[in-house]
């Protein structure tokens, strides 16, 4: 992610990622038709949520997104676009 646009401690966070053609993954994915790989799109969401949860726990332990049971992508992401990530804490458990 590039920056947070909103952050409410222990509750929610909004972050943005400005997608640039200068990013390394565009040279390989796909030559002649550069799109942002889906795992990197999800990585931005994981970073947003991870920092939100980490801050809620005063960064006492590492936060790892272990599983995404389902994800739907409605279209491809191209250079020049901005992704907006929204993460909300619904329940915060010890595990």
Secondary structure, 3 states (H helix, E strand, C coil): CCEEEEEECCCEEEEEEECCCCCHHHHCCCCCCCCCCHHHHHHHHHHHHHHHHHHHCCCCCCCCCCCCCCCCCCCCCCCCCEEEEEEECCCCCCC
